[in-house]
């Protein structure tokens, strides 16, 4: 029997069954064993009940996505057996004293790995610990790493609870070795330990490394875990944390903190960002440095609160009324979520304008192993004024960026208002509008886009220059497409290359035009019914992308169906 050195594993159950805890234990066991791992959880918008499916992949090389189907299924209830058992290829772990494995529709060779949980654990609630222990044994890993992890996990519990869960996991581990033998999987442990991180955790850490000192937000999935990460750590790192009564309050608090000189950030999803929209324009008019994280989920309205989508692009680009400078960045990996969060603060301060960091549920909530992230990120703040006789907060400059001042400094007093104003900040629209001043101030602000464009991440083609097909994407679809590109180009073939847009505004029209007009065929892979990225590209470059793989069912792209779409585009005349 051929021994597999990778493992795809699903954990199915209902909300409240402890799937997150079981998944975290497995993911961290893999990472601490020197393996790469990647996990994504498909869950429902309920506290208890509903079908929840955690999908995980582990191996010695970087995992970029979850596979289409599991090698091993861990089913924590009957519903998961009924739904998912047909997709497992190697085996199914479940409590055979409480649940029944379907006898029809299973894949050939898939093994019944029923566990006698009542014999192995003190109570049924510990079926998770039993199953995790059994899964680690079937993955070919030692028990020591899991044991240390469980002791750490349960250190806040009573010694009785801690020891009972350790004993249950060890019983599951031993039982799997005796009763099931090998599944033909042996993960190559022994590599360096790696961190496990989600996209939202990376954003929060990147903001903190960049000197963020104020964070305000109202809870809204899937941005809430940024708040959850900050809340217990704020006082330790000198961060002021505020949970506001709504999104309008949250963004205005952040604007106030930024106006006072602090690096400030808020985060939300599409519905909350709709409420923030007018305040984004306020930051643009008052030239206040502000970072807003917008994590997309299925819309419109309340939509799909716990499902992924990429359909807020034009909402973000069109936020607030009128013309004003802003930057829009879209990280494509967890590492970029960290780096772009830090970069956003530099752009915001150097250009004195709002910066919108756009993610999606898939990128923000999945977990994966990452290498070391340097917390020594560069911090640049742009020009500050020195006290003088003629301070003009909004002085017209060639770059559009004026020296700023922290309020309350003698000799640097100024007015900051939402009305159009002159260089001192005095309004010009109350008694008599001044068309000349209005034009000067608008031109001054819009010149900041040139400065911002030079600071944005570069836009470049990945893969062979002369490929048959160019894939076009943004956000969380990138890692999967990179994986498929590498697979399709094995053996020196030049079938596919990849254009991932990370800088969305100011739009890099020249670079995108050069790439797309030189390509042979193009295929856009996008989580949007309206193909919003395709529309933006057409709007800014005139280029029409003819082949499109669009997905808006709430789930991320998977390898099999995406590969089929690529092959279809390659074969199309």
N, C-alpha and C positions, 0 to 999 in steps of 0.2 A: 504494500500500500504506500502510495506517495505521501510523504509527510508535508503538510502545509506549514509555511512560515508566516502566514497572515491569518487573521481571524476576523470575521464579521459576526457581530453578536447583537441580537435584539432583546430588549426587556419589555414585556407588555403587561399592562394591568390597568387599573383605574386610578384616577387622582385620589390620593390618600392611601394607596397601597405601599408607599415607600419606594417608588420607582427611582426618584431622584437620588435617594440615599444609596440604593443598590448600584445605580449607574455611576455615581461618584466614586464609590468604593472600587468598582472594576476599573474605571478610567485611571484613577490614581495608582492602583496596583500596577497597571500596565506601564504608566509613565515612570514610576519609581523602580520598575524592573528594567529601565533603559529602553523602552519601546516608544514608538510614536503611536498616538491614538487620536481619534476624532469621534465626537458624538453629537447627535442632534436629536432633540425630543419633539415629537409631534403631540401636542396636548390640546385639551379643550378648555373653554372659558367657564369652568366650574371648579369649585373648591374640592368637591368630592364627586366621584363617579365619572362617567365618560370613558372613552378608550384613550389611553396614553401609550405611546410607543417610543421607547428610547432606542436609537439605532447607533451602533458603534462599530468602528473598525480599528484594528491594531496590527502593527507590524514593525519591522526594523527600519523601514524607510518612511519618509514623511507621508502622512495620510492627508489627502486633499478633499475627500468627500466620503459619504457613506455608500456602501455598495447597494445594488438593487435589492438583494435578498440576503438573509442571514445564513451563516453556517450553523450557528447555534441559537436557538430560541429559548429564552427564560420566560415562562408564562406564569404570572402571579394570580390569574383568575381564569375562569372558564371562557369568558368572552375572548380573551387573547388567544386561547387555544383554538377556538372556533374560527377566529379571523386569520391568524397568522401561521398556524401549524403547517399549512400547505406550502409555505414558502421556504421553510427550513431545509437545508440540504444534508446536514450531518447529524443533528440530534435536537431533542426538545426536552428541557428540564421543567418539571412541574411537580406539584404536590399530588401524588397519586392517591392519597387518602381522601382528598377533597374534590379533585377534578378528574375529568375523563378525557383521554386523548382521542380525537377523531380517528377512526380506522380507515376512512376513505379519503382519497385525494392527497395523501402524503407523497413526497418525492421518493423515488427508489433509493434505498440505502439510508434513509433518514431513520435514526434510532430512537426508540422509546426510552427516555432517561428519567422515568418517574422516580421521584424521591419519597421515601417514607418519612415525611417531615415529623409526624407525631412521635416517631421513634428516635429521631435525631435531635429534636429540640424540645424545650420545656413547654412551649406553647406555639400555636399556629402563626402568631405575629412574627415569629422569628424565621418564617420560611425564607425571607429575603437573605438572612445571614447564611442559612443552609445552602441556598441556591448560589450565592456569591462564592462560597467556599468550593462548591462543586464545579462552578464555571472556571475558577482559577486552576483547579486540578486538570480539567479537560483542556485548558489552554497550554498545559505542559509547564506551568510555572510553580515555583516553590511556595510554601505556605508562609515563610518568614515575613515577606514584605506585606502580605495581607494582614498578618497578625499585628505587626507594628502599626499599620494604618488603623485597624479597628480599635486598638488601645488608644490611639490619638483621638479617633472620632468619638469614643464613648468616655473620654476622660472627665467630662462634666457630669456624667451619670453616676449612680451608686455603684460600688464594687460588685454588687450582685448582678446588676444589669450588664455591666461591662463583661464580667466573666461568663455570663450566660450566652451573650452574643458571640464571644470568642469561641466558646465551646460548641455552639451551633455551627459556626463557620468551619471549625476543625472537623466536626462530625460530617458535614457535607463534603469537605475535601477528602477525608479518608474513605467515605462511602463511595464517592465517584471513582477513586482509584481501585477499590476492590470490586465494585459491581459493574463498572462500565469499561474499565481499562482505558485504552487510547481511542481518541476520535481521529487520529491521524494528524493532529495539530501539535506542533512544538514551536512556540514563539521564542525567537533567539534573544533571551534576556542577557543582561550583563553590560549593556551600554550605559552612557551617562544618564543620571536622573534629569528629568525635564519638568518645567512648570506646566501646569494645566490652567488654561485661561480662556474666557469667553471674549467676544468682541467688545461687549459693554465694559467688562472689567479692564480690558486694555485701554479703552477710551478714558476711563476714570483714572487709571494709573498714568497715562500719558499727560492728562490735564494736570495732575498733581506734580509730576516731574517738571512740567513747564511753568510752575509757579501759580497755579490756580489757587485763589484764596477765598473764593465765594462761590457757593453752589446753591441754587434754589430750584425747586421743581415741585410739580404736583404728580402723583403717581399715575402713570399711563403705560400699560404694556404696549410694546416691548422695550421701552426706555427705562422702566422702573428699576431694573437691577443696577443701573448706574447710581441711583439714589441709595439702594440697599448697600452698595459697596462703600459709598462715602460716609453714610450715617455713623457706623461704629468707629470709623477711623478719623473723623474730622478733627476732633480735639487733639489727637496725637500729632497731627501734621499741620496744625495752625490754620485749618480751613473753617470758615463760617458756613454752616449748613442750615438751610431753611426749607422746611416742607410748607409750601404755600397753600392757600385755600383754593386756588385754581391756577390755570396756566397764565391768565392775564397778570395775576399778582406775581407769579414766578418770574416771568420775563421782565417785568418792570422793576422787581427787586434787583435782578441781575444788572439791568441798565444803570440803576442807581449806584450799585457797588462799583461798576466799571467807571462811571462818571467820577466817582470819588478816588479812583486810582488803583483799585484792586483788579486783578485778573479774575474775571467772572464768567460763569457758564451756567446754562440751563439746558434741559433735555426734555423731549416729549415725542409723541408720535403724531400722525397726520391730523387727528381731530383736535388735539391740544395745540398744534402748530397753527391751525386755522384761527384759534383764539389769540395767538401771539402775533398774528400777521401785522396788525397796525403798529405794534410796538417795534417790530423790526424796522419799519420805516422811520420811527422816532430815532432809533440808534443811527440810521443812515443820515438823517437831517442834522442831528446834534453831533455827528462824527464821533460816536462813542464806540470804543472797542468792545465787542461782544461776541461770544462763541455760543452758538445754539446747535445742539445735536438733535437731529430729526431721524428717528428710527421707524422705518416704514412697516406697516402691516396691511392686511387686506381691507380695502374700502369699497364704496364710499360710506359715509356716516360711521356708525359703530362698526359696520363691516364684519371682518373676521379678527377679533381682538388678539387671538393667539396664533395667527397664521402669517406666513411671510408673503411679501409682494414688493414690487418696485414701481409703484404707480403714483408716487407723490412728487415726481420729478418736476412737473410743470407747476405744481402748487408751490414748491420751494423757489423755483425760478421767478415766479410771479408774485411772491409774497409782498404785501402792502401795496399802496397806491403810488403812482408816479415813478420817476426814474431816480435811482440812487445807486451808488456803488456797493457791491457785496461780492464775496467770494463763496463758491460752492465746491466742496471737496467730497469725494466718495472713496473711502478706503475699500480695498478688495480682499484683504486678509486681516487676521488678528494682529499681526505685526504692524501692518499699515494703520490699523485703528489706533494703535499706540502712537506711532510716529505722526500721523496726520492730526491727532488731537493736540499734540505738542506744537506742531507747525501752525495750527489754526490760531493759537494765541499770538504767535509772532506776527502773522499776517494782520490779525485784528488790530494789534497795537501799532505796527509800523504804518498801516494804511488808515487807522482810525475809522473802522467800519465794521459792520456785522459780518461774521464768517459762519456759514452754515455747513456743518459736518453731517453728511447724509449716509445713513446705514440702512439695514433692513433686519427683520427678525432673524433670518437665517444666519447672517454674519454676527449679529449682536448677541444671540442667545446660544449658539452652538459652542461647545468646548473642544479644545484641541491642545496638544502638546506644542510648546514653543521653546525656542532656544533662549539664550540670555538676552535681555533687553537692557540697554544702557540707560540708566536714569540721568546720566549727564547730558541732558539735551541742551542745545544752545538757546539762550533767552535774549531776544532783542526787543526793544521797546519803542523805537522811533524817537522823533525829536521832542524834547521838553524845552519850554521857555525859561529864560532867566529873568528875574525881576527887572523891570525897566519902566520908562515913562510912557511908552506907547504900545502896551501889549494888545495885540489883536489876535484873539483866539482863532478866528477863521481867516487868517491872512491868506491872500491869494499867492500861491507858489507855483513853480513850474511842475512840481510833482503832484500838486493838489493836496499834499499833506502839510498841515500847519503845525507849528510848535504848540503843544498842549500844556495845560497846567492843572495841578490838583486844586480843587476848590479850597478857598480859605487862606491862600497865600497873599501876603501884603504885596501890592503892586501888580498882582496878576488876576485881579477881579475880572469877571466876564459874565455875560448873560448866555445861558443855553436854553433855547426855546424850540418848540416844534414848528413855529412859523418860519417862513423864509426870512433871512436876516442878512445884515452886512458883515463886514470883517470883524467888527467888535461883538457881534451877536445881537445887535439891536434890530427889532423887526422892521421890515420894509413893506408890510402889507396891511397895516391897520388903517391909516388915513389915506395914503396914496401909494399905490404900488409903484415900484421903481423897476421898470423893465431892464435897464442896463445892469443894475446891481443883481437882479435875479439871474440874468444870463451869465454874468461873471461868476456868481457863486455856484450855479449849476455846473458850468464848465470846470470850475476848480474841483468840485467833488468828483465828477466823472473821470478826471485825469488820474485819479487814484487807481483806476482799473489797470493802467499800464504798470504801475508799481506792483500791484497784486499779481498780475500775469507772470511777472518775472520770478515770483516766489512760489508759484504753484508747482506741484510735481510734474515732471516731464511726461509728454505723450509720445509713446514710441511703439513700434511694431515688435512683437516677440515671435521668434521662430524664423524659419527660412524666408528670405525676402521674396523668392519667386514661387511661392506655394500656389497650389491649385485653388485654394479657398481661404478667405480671410474671415475669421470669426470675430464678431463685434459684441462687446458686453460692457457691463459696469457692475460694481458691487460684488455680491456674494456668488454670482455665477462664475466669476473668474477662476477660482481654484479648480473647479471641476473641468472647465474648458482647458486649462493648462494641462491637467492630467490626461485628458483625451487627446490634446495636441501631441504630447509626448508619445502617447501610445500609437497614434496614427502615423507618426514620423519615424518610428523605430526602423532600424536597418538602413538609415541614410535616406529614407524617402522624404520628399518635400511636398506633402499633401496639404498641410494646414498650417497657417500662422494665426496670430491672435492680436487684436487691438482691444485693450481694456482702457476705458476712459475713467480716469481718476480725477481730473480737473474738469469740472462741468461749467464753471463760470468764474472768470471770463472764459468763454469757450475757445479752445485752441483750434480755430477753424483752419489755419494754414497747415498745421501738422496733420490734422485729420483729412483734409482735402488731398494732401500729397500721398497719404497712405491709401485711401480708398479709391481715388481715381487711377492709381497704379495697380490696383488688385485685379485679379482675373474674375473671381466670383466673391460674393460676400453673403454671409449669413449672420443675422442678429439673433442672439439668445437672450431673452429678456422676460422678466416676471411681471408683465403688464399686458392687459387686454388691448390697450391703445397703442402699443409699440412706441412709448413716449421717447425713448432714446433715439429710435429711428426718426421720429418727427423732429427732434432737436437737431440731429445731424443734417436732415434735409433743409431745415430752416436756416442753418448757419453756413452750409457748404453747397447746397443744391443737389447733393448726392442722394440717390434713392437706393435703399438696400432692398433688393428684390426677394431674398429668401429670409424667412423669419420663423423662429421657433419661440412661440409665446406661451407662457404658463401662468395661470391666475386662479388655480384651484386651492391656493393656500399652502401647498407643499413645495419644497425646493425642487430644483432639477435633479434628476437621477441619471447615472451613467448610461444605462441601456437605451432609454428613450431619446436622450440627447445625442448619443452616438448614431442612432438611427436617423435623426434629423440631419446630422452632418453628412452621413453617407448619402442620403437622398439629395442634398444640395450638391455634393460632389458628382453625383451621377446625372444631375439635371443638365440639359443642354443649354 
